[in-house]
């Protein structure tokens, strides 16, 4: 439900920023512990899940469309009577007591905060990619690779994540072509050699310049950056792997971030007292639904412990 709060008077036990699996899990844990919670989400609930065509590796649900799983997350919030603010945060004040989160409507106060804004996939050419996003163009091999069993796919990128995705897909797909704009890869030569040993075809000095298909992707055009010559590849799926962008722009200078903008945290705590972090937004090795929900439970437990000390 939309919660109309007198923002100047009510002080929540916890303000949760983000309606993905991390934020939703944290909210449920806090509510079940008897704490007052406000969750902020100005976009789609479920985070990246909402744009995933099918989820297959999440326990107990079997196969489920990403949008349907996201809908279930929202239903869980409502069933637990979590107060939802359908707005995004536009500013934070970690120096005040209580802490403050500001939206376009005004300022909300909380004794603790859980940051769970998640990440977004870095896109090379949004206009091109959005034509078949979820219909042949993906940003996660472990999420969507199973749809391309024994099919031809391409991976766009030249870093560690791109090579990891390509190697993973090589165990599923008929062929894997790795396309990169130069011959300078952000991995060791050993990793390049290992990819080649998995029969991954590497095309250096090529960039994605066009996509083809009707209801779904059927091919791509790549262009040589040296010669300008283009060629068409008959590809069933493209995995764009040029990194993730954490939604932490508002936190710069207010909390400790790493060089890529992720919140530095190994245990869901942050550099600011009573401010916790959960999900893909923090430094971690694996970013999946299960690790996000795990972070949500951990951050909520930490917030509960902090609240108990405050009382």
N, C-alpha and C positions, 0 to 999 in steps of 0.2 A: 504493500500500500504506500501511497505517497504520504509522507509525514510532514505536516505543517507545524513547524516547531517555532516557539518563541526563542529565536537564536541568541538573544542577549541574556536569557535567564537559565536555560537548561544546560547542565553540564553532564555529558555522557561519560560512562566508564571507558568506552573505546569508540574511536572514529576509524572506520575501515575505508580505505580508498581503493576501489576496484571491485568489480563484480564478476571476476573470473573464478576458477575453482579454488584458488588460494584465499581470496577474500570471502567467498561464500562459506567455505569450511571454517574459517576463523570466526565468522559471525555466528554460525550455529553453535560452535563450542562455547563461545562467550555467553550466548543466550541461555544455553543449558546450564551454565554455571551461575545464572541469575544476574548477569551483568546487563547494564543498559548499553545498547549498541545503535549506532547510525552508520549505514553503509552508503557510500557515494558511488554512483555509476551514471554517467551521462550518455553512454553509448549503448552497445549491445551487451547483455549479460552473457557470461560464458567466455568472454575474451576471444582469443584466437579459435576456440572450439566452435564458436558460432559460424565461422567461415570455413570449417573443415567439413568436407562432404560426408565422410563416414568415419566413425570411431570404432575400432575393433579390439584394441588392447587395453580397455579399461574394465576391471573386474566386475562381474555380476550383471552387466547390462548387455553382453553379447554385442551384436552389431547394432549401432544406433547412429542416426544422422547427427552431425555436430549441432545443428540448430535445435534438434529435439533434446539433446543432452543439456544444452544451455538453458532451454525452457524449464527442464526439470530442476536445474540449479535455482532458478528464480522461484519456482514453486516451493522449494525447500525453505527459501528465505521467508516467504509469506506464511508457510505452515508454522514456522518457528517465531512468527510475529516480529521479524527484524524490521526496524524502521529504515526505509529506503529513501534516499535523497536522489532524485533523478537529475543530478547535475555533476559536472566534473569540478574538481578542485582547481582554483586559479592561483592560490597562494597558500603558503604555510608559515606559521609562526611557532617555532620550536623554543623560543626564548621566554614565552609567556607562561604563566601558571594560572589556570590550566592551559594546555596546548591549544592551538587554534588552527582550524582549516577554513579557508575562505572560498566561497563559491560566488557566482554572480548575484545570488540572493542575499548574501551577507556572511557573517562569521559564525562558525560552530565551534563549541568548546568541548574538549575531551581530556580526561585524565591520562589516557594513553592513546596512541595512534598505531595502526598497522598499515604499512604502505604495501599495496598489492596491485599496482597499476599495470604490471605486465610489460610486454615488449610488442613490437610490431616488426614484421619482416621488412628488411631493407629491399626496396625495389630498384631495378635498373631503369626500367621504362614503364611507369604505371599505366600509361595509355595502352601500350601493347599488352602488358600482363593482365590487366583487368578484363580483357576480352574473353579470356578462357580461365580465369581464376576459379579454381575448384572444378574445372571441366577440362583438365589436361595440364594446367599450370599449378604447381604446388610449391610449398616452401619447407616441407618436412618429409624426408624419405621414410623415417620410422612410422610416421602417421599414415602416409598414403602410398608407400611403395608397393604394398600388397595388391593394389588395384592394377598394377602393371606387370604382373607375373607373365614371363615369357613374351614380353613386348619390348619395343625399342624406346629408349628414353635418352634424354640429354640432361646433363647437369651444367648449370652456368655458374662459374666461379673458379677461383684459383687458390683459395686458402684451405686451411685445415678442415673446416666444416664441409667444404665442397668435395674434397678428396674422401672424407669419411662417408659422406652421402653416396658418392659414386661407388665406393667399395661395398657399402651395404646393398645398394641396388644391384651390383654385379652378381650377388648371390640369389637374386630374384628374377631379374629381367633377362631378356634374350640378348640385347646389346646395350651398352652404356657408352655415351660419348660425352667427354668433358670439354666444354667450350670455355676458353679464357682469352681475354683481350691481349695478352702478351705471352712470352715464354718465361716470365719471371713468376714463379709460384711461391706462395707463402708457406711452403712446407719443405722438408728436407728432400734431397735427391733420393734418399732411401724410400721415402713415402711415395715419390713419383714412380720409382721402379716397381714398388709393390703394387701400385694401381695398374701399371702396365702388365704385371704378371697375372692380374685378374681379368685380362683381356679388355680393359677399359681403353677406348680409343681417345687420345688426347689431341685436341685441335687448338694449338696456340695461335695467337694473332687473329682471333675471330670474335665478333660481337653479335648479339641477337639483334636483328633489324626488322623482322616481320614474323607474324604467326598466321597460320591458315587453318581453316576448318569451318564447319557450320554449327552444329549443336555442341561439338567438342573439338578439341585440338586434333589436327591430322598431320601437321607438319610445321616446320619453322624455316625461316631464312636466316642465314648467318653471313656476315660480310667480313672479308679479310681486311684488317686494319692497315696493312702495308700496300696491298694492290688495289683495294676498293672492289675487288671481284666478289660477287655474291653467289651463294649456292643454296639449294633447298635440301633439307633433310627430312625424310619421311619419319616422323617421330610421333609416338603415341602420348608421351608425357614429358614435361619439362620441369625440372626441379631447380628453382632459383636459389642459390646458396651463396649469397654475398654478405651474410651477417644479419644480425638482429639489432634493432634500435630500441634501447630501453626508454620507457616513457618517464624520464627523470629530469626533463628540462627545467622544471620548476624547483628542483632540489639543489641545483648547482650552487655551491657556496654555503649551503645550509646543513649538509650531511656528507659524510665521507663517501666519495664515488671512486671507482677505478678509472683507468685511462679511457675505457670504452663507455663510461656513463652508468655502469651497473653499480648498485649500492654494495659497498664492501661488507660482506657478512658471511661467516661460515656457520652460524648457528641461529640465524633469524634475529639476532640483536643488531643494533646499528651504533654509530658513533654518538647518537643523541639518546640521553636517558629517557626511558618510557616510550621510545619510538622503535617499533619493530618492523620487520620486512618479511614478506612471504612471496613465493612464486618466482617466475622467470626474471623478475626485476633485480634479483640479487645475484652475486657471484656464485656460480655452481657449475657442476660438470654436466648435468643432465636436466633438460627442460621438457618435462612431460606432464600430463594431467596428474598422474599419481604423485610426482614429486611436488607439484603445486599444492595438492590437498594435504600432503604431509607437512609442508611448510605452514599451511594454514592452521593445522592443529598445534604445531609447535609454537608458532607466534602467539596464538590465542592463549596457550598455557603460560607462556612467559608474561603476557599482559595480565592474566589473572593473578599470577604471583606478585607482579608489581603492584597491582591494585590492592591486594591483601596487605601489602606493606604500607600502602598509603593510608589505609583505613585505621 
